[in-house]
Amino acid sequence: TSKKIAVIFVSLTLISIISAVFICFLCLLLFLNIFGLPANWLILFCAFAWSFFYKESATDSALYWIILCALALTGEILETVLQMFKAKKHGSSKGGAVGGMIGAIVGGIAFAPFFLGLGALAGALFGAWGGCFIVEFMKGRNLGEARHAAYGTMTGRFLGTICKCLAGALMVAIIAHNIWPSDRLTSFMPNYQFFALS
């Protein structure tokens, strides 16, 4: 009947809009990686929340959750390892590397309001350089050595952020694929059968 078709159309449209808003929200969370924040873990938490409140989505596979957890963990490991490796390769101390991490967070937050938020990336890189440079210089290293160590920390930060963002983007893509409406999503409305047959 026309009433049944209308109910199906409305229910699918509703869940499509909700899904689209949720996916856009995950994309915004992905942006937090630039600040050095645990964005990928927040994305994973949101995926858990979605599956809890909406059990009819295709998120009940163990492999689905294993892949998401593995991607989140891989992103964190790559971010840390790359920054530490590049910093050490360019002669930075552990203190300089830590100073670079702190500087990246501070710089990303400070420059976030500029260039529609894109300034956060430049701020994070400059902050990583500045944080490492200050620590190394205060430890008695000359300007050349401090600059060289800071450059390594900055490039490590850049590469680590890219890897972490790529891991997060894959997570969002997998989540979007699994939550996007399909034929069974009409069950999103608990009383669907009642309305359709009345």
KOLRO-967764 format. One record per residue (C-alpha): residue in three letters; x, y, z. Coordinates in steps of 0.2 Angstrom, whole numbers, plus 5000, padded with zeros to 4 digits. Layout:
// residues N
('ALA' (X Y Z))
...
//
This chain:
// residues 198
('THR' (5000 5000 5000))
('SER' (5005 5018 4998))
('LYS' (5005 5020 5017))
('LYS' (5018 5006 5019))
('ILE' (5029 5013 5005))
('ALA' (5028 5030 5014))
('VAL' (5033 5022 5031))
('ILE' (5048 5013 5022))
('PHE' (5054 5029 5014))
('VAL' (5053 5039 5029))
('SER' (5062 5026 5040))
('LEU' (5076 5024 5028))
('THR' (5077 5043 5025))
('LEU' (5078 5045 5044))
('ILE' (5092 5033 5047))
('SER' (5101 5039 5032))
('ILE' (5102 5056 5039))
('ILE' (5107 5050 5056))
('SER' (5121 5039 5048))
('ALA' (5127 5054 5038))
('VAL' (5128 5065 5053))
('PHE' (5137 5052 5063))
('ILE' (5150 5049 5049))
('CYS' (5153 5068 5048))
('PHE' (5156 5069 5066))
('LEU' (5169 5055 5065))
('CYS' (5177 5065 5051))
('LEU' (5178 5080 5063))
('LEU' (5186 5069 5077))
('LEU' (5199 5063 5064))
('PHE' (5205 5081 5064))
('LEU' (5210 5080 5082))
('ASN' (5225 5069 5077))
('ILE' (5233 5085 5072))
('PHE' (5234 5091 5090))
('GLY' (5241 5074 5095))
('LEU' (5225 5069 5104))
('PRO' (5218 5051 5104))
('ALA' (5206 5054 5090))
('ASN' (5207 5037 5083))
('TRP' (5202 5030 5100))
('LEU' (5187 5042 5101))
('ILE' (5182 5036 5084))
('LEU' (5182 5018 5091))
('PHE' (5172 5023 5106))
('CYS' (5159 5031 5095))
('ALA' (5158 5016 5085))
('PHE' (5155 5006 5101))
('ALA' (5142 5018 5106))
('TRP' (5133 5017 5089))
('SER' (5133 4998 5090))
('PHE' (5126 4998 5108))
('PHE' (5111 5010 5104))
('TYR' (5108 5003 5086))
('LYS' (5111 4984 5087))
('GLU' (5104 4981 5069))
('SER' (5119 4989 5060))
('ALA' (5132 4977 5053))
('THR' (5144 4979 5067))
('ASP' (5142 4962 5076))
('SER' (5157 4954 5068))
('ALA' (5172 4950 5079))
('LEU' (5183 4954 5064))
('TYR' (5176 4971 5062))
('TRP' (5181 4976 5080))
('ILE' (5198 4967 5078))
('ILE' (5202 4978 5063))
('LEU' (5196 4994 5071))
('CYS' (5206 4991 5087))
('ALA' (5221 4986 5077))
('LEU' (5221 5002 5066))
('ALA' (5219 5013 5081))
('LEU' (5234 5004 5090))
('THR' (5244 5005 5074))
('GLY' (5241 5023 5072))
('GLU' (5247 5027 5090))
('ILE' (5262 5016 5088))
('LEU' (5268 5024 5071))
('GLU' (5265 5041 5078))
('THR' (5276 5038 5093))
('VAL' (5289 5027 5085))
('LEU' (5292 5039 5070))
('GLN' (5294 5054 5080))
('MET' (5306 5046 5092))
('PHE' (5316 5038 5078))
('LYS' (5318 5054 5068))
('ALA' (5322 5064 5084))
('LYS' (5335 5051 5089))
('LYS' (5342 5050 5071))
('HIS' (5345 5069 5071))
('GLY' (5353 5069 5089))
('SER' (5339 5073 5100))
('SER' (5338 5068 5118))
('LYS' (5323 5060 5126))
('GLY' (5319 5076 5134))
('GLY' (5320 5085 5117))
('ALA' (5308 5072 5110))
('VAL' (5296 5074 5124))
('GLY' (5297 5093 5123))
('GLY' (5293 5091 5104))
('MET' (5277 5081 5108))
('ILE' (5272 5094 5121))
('GLY' (5276 5108 5109))
('ALA' (5266 5100 5095))
('ILE' (5250 5100 5106))
('VAL' (5252 5118 5112))
('GLY' (5256 5124 5094))
('GLY' (5242 5114 5086))
('ILE' (5229 5122 5099))
('ALA' (5236 5139 5097))
('PHE' (5236 5140 5078))
('ALA' (5219 5130 5076))
('PRO' (5209 5146 5074))
('PHE' (5219 5151 5058))
('PHE' (5215 5146 5040))
('LEU' (5199 5138 5044))
('GLY' (5208 5126 5057))
('LEU' (5221 5121 5045))
('GLY' (5233 5132 5055))
('ALA' (5233 5118 5068))
('LEU' (5245 5107 5057))
('ALA' (5257 5121 5054))
('GLY' (5256 5125 5073))
('ALA' (5259 5107 5078))
('LEU' (5274 5106 5067))
('PHE' (5281 5123 5073))
('GLY' (5277 5118 5091))
('ALA' (5286 5101 5089))
('TRP' (5302 5110 5082))
('GLY' (5301 5124 5095))
('GLY' (5298 5112 5110))
('CYS' (5313 5101 5105))
('PHE' (5324 5116 5101))
('ILE' (5321 5125 5118))
('VAL' (5324 5109 5128))
('GLU' (5340 5105 5118))
('PHE' (5347 5123 5119))
('MET' (5343 5123 5138))
('LYS' (5353 5107 5140))
('GLY' (5368 5116 5134))
('ARG' (5369 5111 5116))
('ASN' (5374 5124 5103))
('LEU' (5362 5132 5090))
('GLY' (5367 5121 5076))
('GLU' (5364 5105 5086))
('ALA' (5348 5111 5094))
('ARG' (5341 5116 5077))
('HIS' (5346 5099 5069))
('ALA' (5338 5089 5083))
('ALA' (5322 5100 5082))
('TYR' (5321 5097 5063))
('GLY' (5322 5078 5066))
('THR' (5308 5080 5079))
('MET' (5297 5090 5067))
('THR' (5299 5078 5053))
('GLY' (5295 5064 5064))
('ARG' (5280 5072 5070))
('PHE' (5274 5076 5052))
('LEU' (5276 5058 5047))
('GLY' (5268 5051 5062))
('THR' (5253 5062 5061))
('ILE' (5251 5057 5043))
('CYS' (5251 5039 5047))
('LYS' (5239 5041 5062))
('CYS' (5227 5051 5051))
('LEU' (5228 5038 5037))
('ALA' (5224 5024 5051))
('GLY' (5209 5035 5057))
('ALA' (5203 5038 5039))
('LEU' (5203 5019 5036))
('MET' (5193 5017 5052))
('VAL' (5180 5030 5047))
('ALA' (5178 5022 5030))
('ILE' (5176 5004 5038))
('ILE' (5163 5011 5050))
('ALA' (5154 5021 5037))
('HIS' (5153 5005 5026))
('ASN' (5146 4995 5040))
('ILE' (5133 5007 5047))
('TRP' (5126 5014 5031))
('PRO' (5108 5010 5028))
('SER' (5103 4993 5020))
('ASP' (5087 4984 5018))
('ARG' (5087 4978 5036))
('LEU' (5088 4996 5043))
('THR' (5069 4998 5043))
('SER' (5070 4989 5060))
('PHE' (5077 5005 5067))
('MET' (5059 5010 5070))
('PRO' (5053 4997 5083))
('ASN' (5035 4999 5078))
('TYR' (5038 4998 5060))
('GLN' (5027 4983 5057))
('PHE' (5013 4990 5067))
('PHE' (5012 5006 5057))
('ALA' (5015 4997 5040))
('LEU' (5000 4985 5043))
('SER' (4988 4997 5051))
//
